[in-house]
Amino acid sequence: MFAGTLPDLNLGTVNGASCAGALQDKIAAVMEGSGLTHIVNGRFIGGHITRHYGKLSENIHAVQMEKGQDCHLMDGGSNSLDPGKVAKLKPVLRRIAEAMLAWRP
């Protein structure tokens, strides 16, 4: 679908238009300390739902999170979960969710 390797975590905020910068920064900080590859507003900047529902003027914040298969599936093109990779990914996703829930504009 794309040339190169997709980062493990891909956060899209429509280049900052669908959520407050402070929320984007909180999520990015969790990704930064995760040990996983990550990017903000890279290949996936936010799709229809993020663009449609993220309304900063109404204090409605939306983000899109895509994850690369390499951070949770077995190597070699398998569609099977890799328990070791999942064990590394789960706490990161939990910390992202917790950061989002704790954030207040």
N, C-alpha and C positions, 0 to 999 in steps of 0.2 A: 504494500500500500504506500509506503514511504521509503525513500532511500535512507540507509544508515540504521542505527539502532535507536529505538524509542526509549527515552528515559523511563526509569521505573515509575516515577510520579510526575504527572503533568497537570498543573493547575491552570485553569482558564478563568479569567475574570473580564473577558472582552476588553483587554488592555486597560483594566481598572474602571471600566464603565458600569459593571454589574454588581460591584461590591465596594465598600469603603476600603481605602488604601490600608487603614489600620488592620482590618480583617485579613486582607491579602497578606500583609506583613506577618501576622500571627501564624497563619498557615505555612507561609514560606519559611519561617523560623523553625517550625517543627520539621519540615522537610529537610532543611539545612543540617539539622543535627541527627538525622535518621540513619546516615550511612548508606542511603539509597541514592541513585542518580535522580535528579529532579530538574524541573524547569517551570517557570511561570510565564504564561502567555507565549508558548512556543508554537508547536504544530497545532495544538488545540487551544484556541483562545476562548472558546465558549460557543456552544451551539444554540439552536433555537430556544430551548428552555431558558438557558442562562440569559440570552439577549432579551427574551420576552418578559421574564419575570423579575429580573434584576432592575429595580427602580429606585435608585438612590433618593430621588425627590420624595418618594413615599416611605423611605426608610426600610425598603425591602432589598435584601442583599442575596445575590445568587452567585454560586461558583460551580465550576465543572471540574471534576477530578477524573482523569484517565490514568490507568496504570498499565504499564507494559507487561506483556505476558512473561517476560524473563524474570520478573520479581516474584512469581508465584507458581509457575508451571515447571515441570521437569525439563531438563535440557534435551535437545535433539528433536524439537518439534512435537513433543508429546502434548496431549491435552490433559494429562494427569497432573494433579496438584503435587507439588514438592513440599512435603511436610516441614522441612528445614527452612525453606524460603517463606512459607506461610507463617511460620513461627516468628520470623524476623519482621514480616510485613504487618501482622495483626496489631502489635502494640503501637506501631507508627500511625496506622489508621485510627486507632483508638485515641491517640494523643491529638491528632488533627480534629477529630470529632469533639473532643473535650475542649480544645482551644476555641473552636467555633461556638460551642455552647456557652463558654465562659465569657466570650467577647460581648461587650455592650457598646453601642455607638455613643 
